[in-house]
């Protein structure tokens, strides 16, 4: 069981288009800039914490790019990002099982609505995460009512 779970919704991405597959949509330049400006402060304490840090991401380009910014803020190599099919397929049960299967800090970068549902189930409160939002949860508390350690909405 992890000590901390961090749920992250991908940053602002290119608009939907019939010319670009949804999975191939990238972060906008401004979307990435906002994350790069805000995430170092958010993830600074995690980077200094003892224990393993695992970064999980959906296979979509925009989530992988968001996960890369998370890794840069943590000072860990981006090639350590683990692609998680449950995040790509928006399988809430599978995401929660996978989160609970790690030690230390586990960070999951995904999409709405599944990341919202996972946040709601783990905190016991309805949550709707905004683009780029990072929600840190104390996983040592109740498995269905985890305490919120931080909630960062990049601006």
C-alpha positions as a Python dict, from the first residue, in 0.01 Angstrom:
ca = {
    (1, 'X'): (0, 0, 0),
    (2, 'X'): (137, 344, -86),
    (3, 'X'): (190, 623, 164),
    (4, 'X'): (70, 888, -80),
    (5, 'X'): (-139, 885, -396),
    (6, 'X'): (-129, 1182, -632),
    (7, 'X'): (-396, 1205, -899),
    (8, 'X'): (-326, 1437, -1191),
    (9, 'X'): (-555, 1534, -1475),
    (10, 'X'): (-362, 1611, -1793),
    (11, 'X'): (-300, 1974, -1884),
    (12, 'X'): (-477, 2182, -2147),
    (13, 'X'): (-465, 1997, -2477),
    (14, 'X'): (-528, 2073, -2841),
    (15, 'X'): (-896, 2085, -2933),
    (16, 'X'): (-1069, 1776, -3063),
    (17, 'X'): (-1048, 1745, -3439),
    (18, 'X'): (-1147, 1497, -3708),
    (19, 'X'): (-790, 1536, -3839),
    (20, 'X'): (-616, 1418, -3519),
    (21, 'X'): (-690, 1097, -3327),
    (22, 'X'): (-797, 1171, -2970),
    (23, 'X'): (-504, 969, -2830),
    (24, 'X'): (-261, 1180, -3037),
    (25, 'X'): (-378, 1519, -2910),
    (26, 'X'): (-88, 1710, -2753),
    (27, 'X'): (-69, 1968, -2476),
    (28, 'X'): (-88, 2321, -2607),
    (29, 'X'): (228, 2531, -2566),
    (30, 'X'): (45, 2739, -2304),
    (31, 'X'): (-87, 2426, -2133),
    (32, 'X'): (265, 2285, -2094),
    (33, 'X'): (402, 2625, -1984),
    (34, 'X'): (144, 2648, -1704),
    (35, 'X'): (236, 2301, -1576),
    (36, 'X'): (610, 2374, -1595),
    (37, 'X'): (554, 2692, -1394),
    (38, 'X'): (338, 2534, -1121),
    (39, 'X'): (449, 2171, -1078),
    (40, 'X'): (799, 2228, -932),
    (41, 'X'): (649, 2384, -618),
    (42, 'X'): (376, 2119, -595),
    (43, 'X'): (610, 1823, -629),
    (44, 'X'): (910, 1964, -435),
    (45, 'X'): (821, 1788, -108),
    (46, 'X'): (760, 1460, -288),
    (47, 'X'): (1100, 1478, -455),
    (48, 'X'): (1264, 1508, -111),
    (49, 'X'): (1060, 1228, 48),
    (50, 'X'): (1226, 895, 114),
    (51, 'X'): (1093, 591, -64),
    (52, 'X'): (1006, 499, -418),
    (53, 'X'): (808, 722, -652),
    (54, 'X'): (610, 561, -933),
    (55, 'X'): (459, 769, -1215),
    (56, 'X'): (176, 602, -1406),
    (57, 'X'): (18, 748, -1718),
    (58, 'X'): (-239, 682, -1982),
    (59, 'X'): (-91, 616, -2327),
    (60, 'X'): (-246, 933, -2471),
    (61, 'X'): (9, 1189, -2584),
    (62, 'X'): (-129, 1469, -2362),
    (63, 'X'): (-113, 1255, -2047),
    (64, 'X'): (238, 1132, -2127),
    (65, 'X'): (347, 1493, -2180),
    (66, 'X'): (190, 1590, -1846),
    (67, 'X'): (366, 1294, -1679),
    (68, 'X'): (694, 1414, -1831),
    (69, 'X'): (647, 1755, -1665),
    (70, 'X'): (574, 1576, -1335),
    (71, 'X'): (897, 1375, -1371),
    (72, 'X'): (1096, 1688, -1452),
    (73, 'X'): (955, 1857, -1140),
    (74, 'X'): (1052, 1550, -935),
    (75, 'X'): (1396, 1527, -1090),
    (76, 'X'): (1343, 1170, -1208),
    (77, 'X'): (1399, 1035, -1560),
    (78, 'X'): (1099, 1048, -1792),
    (79, 'X'): (1177, 698, -1914),
    (80, 'X'): (1054, 571, -1575),
    (81, 'X'): (693, 660, -1663),
    (82, 'X'): (481, 344, -1660),
    (83, 'X'): (206, 329, -1920),
    (84, 'X'): (-106, 195, -1752),
    (85, 'X'): (-379, 42, -1968),
    (86, 'X'): (-640, 105, -1698),
    (87, 'X'): (-576, 481, -1724),
    (88, 'X'): (-600, 468, -2104),
    (89, 'X'): (-920, 262, -2088),
    (90, 'X'): (-1066, 470, -1805),
    (91, 'X'): (-1117, 159, -1589),
    (92, 'X'): (-1174, 309, -1242),
    (93, 'X'): (-1166, -26, -1057),
    (94, 'X'): (-842, -121, -1232),
    (95, 'X'): (-686, 220, -1161),
    (96, 'X'): (-765, 192, -790),
    (97, 'X'): (-630, -166, -775),
    (98, 'X'): (-309, -55, -946),
    (99, 'X'): (-267, 249, -718),
    (100, 'X'): (-296, 29, -409),
    (101, 'X'): (-39, -214, -548),
    (102, 'X'): (255, 29, -512),
    (103, 'X'): (474, 142, -223),
    (104, 'X'): (590, 494, -138),
    (105, 'X'): (437, 760, -362),
    (106, 'X'): (229, 666, -666),
    (107, 'X'): (128, 935, -915),
    (108, 'X'): (-141, 865, -1175),
    (109, 'X'): (-187, 1096, -1474),
    (110, 'X'): (-517, 1045, -1648),
    (111, 'X'): (-836, 1181, -1798),
    (112, 'X'): (-1178, 1295, -1697),
    (113, 'X'): (-1414, 1132, -1612),
    (114, 'X'): (-1217, 836, -1468),
    (115, 'X'): (-965, 1046, -1271),
    (116, 'X'): (-1263, 1237, -1122),
    (117, 'X'): (-1434, 912, -1023),
    (118, 'X'): (-1115, 772, -867),
    (119, 'X'): (-1066, 1095, -668),
    (120, 'X'): (-1430, 1084, -555),
    (121, 'X'): (-1407, 723, -444),
    (122, 'X'): (-1077, 762, -259),
    (123, 'X'): (-1183, 1078, -73),
    (124, 'X'): (-1549, 990, -19),
    (125, 'X'): (-1652, 1323, -176),
    (126, 'X'): (-1764, 1408, -528),
    (127, 'X'): (-1473, 1570, -714),
    (128, 'X'): (-1438, 1711, -1060),
    (129, 'X'): (-1073, 1776, -1140),
    (130, 'X'): (-970, 2062, -1365),
    (131, 'X'): (-711, 2033, -1641),
    (132, 'X'): (-364, 2014, -1489),
    (133, 'X'): (-496, 1973, -1133),
    (134, 'X'): (-284, 1763, -896),
    (135, 'X'): (-452, 1615, -590),
    (136, 'X'): (-230, 1463, -319),
    (137, 'X'): (-391, 1207, -88),
    (138, 'X'): (-270, 1052, 236),
    (139, 'X'): (-302, 681, 158),
    (140, 'X'): (-229, 583, 520),
    (141, 'X'): (-577, 698, 624),
    (142, 'X'): (-901, 515, 544),
    (143, 'X'): (-898, 351, 197),
    (144, 'X'): (-1231, 516, 110),
    (145, 'X'): (-1186, 848, 291),
    (146, 'X'): (-828, 951, 228),
    (147, 'X'): (-725, 1291, 360),
    (148, 'X'): (-630, 1557, 106),
    (149, 'X'): (-268, 1666, 152),
    (150, 'X'): (-268, 1923, -128),
    (151, 'X'): (-481, 2032, -421),
    (152, 'X'): (-307, 2235, -689),
    (153, 'X'): (-495, 2389, -980),
    (154, 'X'): (-230, 2546, -1206),
    (155, 'X'): (-310, 2896, -1329),
}
